Amino acid sequence: MAGATVRLYLKDGSYQLVREYEVKPDRVRFFSTEREEWEEIPLELVDLARTKKDVTDHQEAVAKEDKEQAEEDNALIEAEKEVQRVPHGLGVYYLRGDKIETIPVAGSKIVNNKKRSVLKAITPVPMVASKETVELDGENAAVRVADTRPEFYFRLSNEERFGIVKLTKTDKKTRVVEIVEEVPVSKELVEKFDDIDTFKKQEGELFFKIWPEKDLEPGEYALVEHTDGKINLQVWDFGVGEGTPKPPDSKKKRLLWPF
């Protein structure tokens, strides 16, 4: 037997580290990696069964590692091909099976809380912060996603925050993206989102792949891009469930990069 360094076990429980060995009628001849020379030992002292099992286990472990490495390499190659197919325009792209679909920008609007505005106007010292909501018209997004852990590509316009948020339906057939409050006295704007935990992987300059850490429950969601303290929100909405068609089959391996 020849190959990588293996353990030639003896019946007393000890072993010799050898590069190769061969079994003779009454002895075992082996090349010692410690002494760098050929040696012989009586066959009756050698535990051949344990030695062969150790060799087999090692070979199986190496074969498994090689297979996993090959699968990982193939997945990286396929991932790179996928990235090359994403359009170069700014915005969000959804990976629907093996196809890349452009997600249109949603038309958002700012809705004032009139009651709070009146209170602020008649109070000498503002004690109640003004409150506004950023909303989307309609109860459901046009884009429906069957995958509960959808993958998106995001080409940003600037170095800004981005992520996936859950939307809240209102009784006015709209969906709330965020709540904006103005802090009394300081006038600081505070934006509140129902953020979804995500993985993010940078694929290029201002170019990212993003997907949820956990399965999304049925409901309305959006990818958002914004700057803290400024009302410059951009929204790309999508829905999960509620009549969404089944996803196409995909055998793609998911690679995880926490961000």
C-alpha positions in Angstrom: 0.0 0.0 0.0 1.4 3.5 -0.9 0.1 7.0 -0.6 -0.1 9.7 2.1 1.2 9.2 5.6 -0.8 6.6 7.5 -0.7 4.9 10.8 0.5 1.3 10.9 -1.1 0.0 14.1 0.5 -2.6 16.3 -1.5 -5.0 18.5 -0.2 -3.3 21.7 -2.1 -0.1 20.7 0.9 1.9 19.5 1.5 2.8 15.8 4.2 3.8 13.3 3.8 6.7 11.0 4.6 5.3 7.5 4.5 6.5 4.0 3.8 3.1 2.6 3.8 -0.5 3.6 3.5 -4.0 2.1 2.5 -7.3 3.7 4.8 -10.3 3.4 3.9 -13.9 4.4 5.4 -13.4 7.9 6.2 -9.7 8.2 5.3 -6.2 7.2 7.7 -4.0 5.4 7.2 -0.3 5.7 8.9 3.1 5.1 9.1 5.0 8.3 8.4 8.8 7.9 10.2 9.4 11.2 13.5 7.7 10.3 13.2 8.0 6.5 14.2 4.4 5.9 12.6 1.0 5.2 12.0 -1.3 8.1 10.4 -4.6 8.8 8.3 -6.0 11.7 6.8 -9.4 12.4 3.3 -9.7 10.9 1.9 -11.2 14.2 2.7 -7.8 15.9 0.7 -5.7 13.4 -3.0 -4.9 13.7 -3.8 -5.0 10.0 -7.6 -4.7 10.4 -7.3 -1.5 12.4 -4.6 -0.1 10.0 -6.8 -0.8 6.9 -9.9 0.7 8.6 -7.8 3.9 9.4 -6.7 4.1 5.8 -10.3 3.6 4.5 -11.7 6.2 6.9 -9.0 8.7 5.8 -9.6 8.1 2.1 -13.4 8.5 2.6 -12.8 11.8 4.5 -10.5 13.1 1.7 -13.0 12.1 -1.0 -15.8 13.9 1.0 -13.7 17.1 1.3 -12.8 17.0 -2.4 -16.5 16.6 -3.3 -17.6 19.5 -1.0 -14.8 21.7 -2.4 -15.8 20.9 -6.0 -19.5 21.7 -5.2 -18.4 25.0 -3.5 -16.2 25.9 -6.5 -19.1 25.1 -8.9 -21.5 27.2 -6.8 -19.0 30.2 -6.9 -18.7 29.9 -10.7 -22.5 29.8 -11.1 -22.8 32.7 -8.7 -20.4 34.8 -10.7 -22.2 34.0 -14.0 -25.4 35.1 -12.3 -23.9 38.4 -11.2 -22.7 39.1 -14.8 -26.4 38.8 -16.0 -27.7 41.6 -13.6 -28.4 44.8 -15.6 -26.1 47.7 -15.0 -28.9 50.2 -14.2 -29.6 51.5 -10.7 -32.3 49.8 -8.8 -33.4 46.4 -7.5 -33.5 43.0 -9.4 -35.2 39.9 -8.2 -33.8 36.4 -8.8 -36.9 34.5 -9.8 -35.6 30.9 -10.3 -32.9 31.2 -13.0 -34.3 34.5 -14.3 -33.5 38.0 -13.2 -36.5 40.3 -13.0 -36.4 44.1 -12.6 -38.5 45.4 -9.7 -40.1 48.8 -10.5 -39.7 51.8 -8.1 -42.9 52.3 -6.0 -44.6 55.7 -5.9 -44.5 56.6 -2.2 -46.2 59.6 -0.5 -45.9 61.4 2.9 -49.1 61.4 4.9 -49.4 64.0 7.8 -51.1 63.3 11.1 -53.4 66.3 11.2 -54.3 65.9 14.8 -50.7 66.1 15.9 -50.1 69.0 13.6 -52.9 71.1 15.3 -51.6 70.3 18.7 -48.2 71.5 17.8 -49.5 74.7 16.3 -51.5 75.8 19.5 -48.9 74.7 22.0 -46.4 77.5 23.0 -43.6 75.0 23.6 -43.9 71.9 21.4 -44.5 68.9 23.7 -45.8 66.6 21.0 -43.6 65.6 18.1 -45.1 65.9 14.6 -45.7 62.5 13.0 -45.9 61.5 9.4 -46.0 58.2 7.6 -44.5 57.2 4.2 -47.1 55.1 2.4 -47.8 53.2 -0.8 -51.2 53.2 -2.5 -53.0 49.9 -2.7 -53.2 46.9 -0.4 -50.8 44.6 -2.4 -47.7 45.0 -4.4 -47.8 44.1 -8.1 -44.7 41.9 -7.7 -45.5 38.7 -6.0 -42.7 36.4 -4.6 -43.3 32.7 -3.9 -39.8 32.1 -2.4 -40.0 32.8 1.4 -36.3 33.7 1.3 -36.1 35.7 -1.9 -32.8 36.9 -3.2 -32.3 40.4 -4.7 -29.6 42.4 -6.3 -29.3 46.1 -5.4 -27.5 48.7 -7.4 -27.3 51.8 -5.2 -27.1 55.4 -6.4 -25.0 56.5 -3.4 -23.4 55.3 -0.2 -26.7 55.0 1.7 -28.5 52.6 4.0 -30.6 49.9 2.4 -32.5 46.8 3.5 -35.7 44.9 3.5 -38.7 46.2 5.6 -42.1 44.8 6.4 -45.1 47.0 5.4 -48.2 47.6 7.5 -51.6 47.8 5.9 -54.0 50.6 6.9 -57.8 50.8 6.8 -57.4 53.3 3.9 -56.1 50.6 1.5 -52.5 51.8 1.8 -49.3 50.3 3.1 -47.0 52.1 5.6 -43.3 51.9 4.8 -42.0 54.0 7.7 -43.0 56.4 10.4 -41.2 59.8 10.6 -41.3 61.7 13.8 -39.9 65.2 14.6 -38.3 65.4 18.0 -39.5 68.5 19.9 -37.1 71.4 20.3 -34.2 69.8 18.4 -36.4 69.3 15.2 -34.4 66.1 14.6 -36.2 63.6 12.2 -36.4 60.1 13.5 -37.3 57.3 11.0 -38.8 54.1 12.2 -38.9 50.9 10.0 -40.0 47.4 10.7 -36.6 46.0 9.6 -36.0 42.5 8.4 -32.7 40.8 9.4 -30.8 40.1 6.2 -27.6 38.8 4.7 -25.7 41.1 2.4 -22.9 40.4 0.0 -21.0 43.1 -1.9 -20.6 42.2 -5.6 -19.1 45.4 -6.8 -19.0 49.2 -6.2 -22.4 50.1 -4.7 -23.7 46.7 -5.9 -25.0 44.2 -3.4 -26.9 40.9 -3.1 -29.4 40.8 -0.3 -31.7 38.2 1.2 -33.6 37.5 4.5 -31.8 35.6 7.2 -35.1 33.7 8.0 -38.2 32.8 6.0 -40.6 35.6 5.4 -44.2 35.3 6.6 -47.0 36.0 4.1 -47.4 39.8 3.8 -46.2 43.0 2.2 -42.5 44.0 2.1 -40.2 46.4 0.4 -36.5 47.0 -0.3 -35.6 50.6 0.7 -32.7 52.9 0.2 -32.4 56.0 2.4 -30.2 58.4 4.4 -30.8 58.7 8.1 -32.5 62.0 9.1 -33.5 62.9 5.5 -36.8 62.1 3.8 -35.2 60.8 0.6 -36.6 57.3 0.7 -36.8 55.1 -2.4 -39.0 52.0 -2.3 -39.3 48.8 -4.3 -42.3 46.8 -3.0 -43.1 43.1 -3.3 -45.5 40.7 -1.6 -45.2 37.1 -0.3 -48.2 34.7 -0.4 -51.8 35.7 -1.1 -52.2 34.1 -4.4 -48.6 34.2 -5.4 -47.7 31.5 -8.1 -45.4 28.7 -7.2 -41.7 29.3 -7.7 -39.9 27.6 -10.5 -37.6 24.7 -9.6 -34.1 25.7 -8.8 -31.2 23.6 -7.7 -29.0 26.6 -7.0 -26.8 26.4 -3.8 -27.2 29.3 -1.5 -23.9 30.8 -0.2 -24.2 32.8 3.1 -22.3 35.9 3.9 -23.5 37.7 7.0 -23.0 41.5 6.7 
